[in-house]
């Protein structure tokens, strides 16, 4: 049985799990009032800066993931179009060569 680290999307799975755990922790902290207590007890607002930097990094990671997904979908469609076009072109070439053989 192959190891999970050898799987194709292992890194994406780990990233999604960590993001889900952090989002869950954020919601629980917000619900319990821990974020408000952190904001009230931190006059330098450094935790806010750290949180905004984290959200910016996660936004960049999400954008990169979606761009890669879109690119792979478009590439797959291009290969499909090329394959269908090649089949049609080959059929036309065969038809033309057979008609020329019949005339000649």
Secondary structure, DSSP 8 states (H G I E B T S, - for coil): ---GGGSTTHHHHHHHHHHHHHHHHHHHHHHHTHHHHHHHT-TT-HHHHHHHHHHHHHHHHHHHHHHHHHHHHHHHHHHHHHHHHHHHHHHHHHHHHHHHHHH-
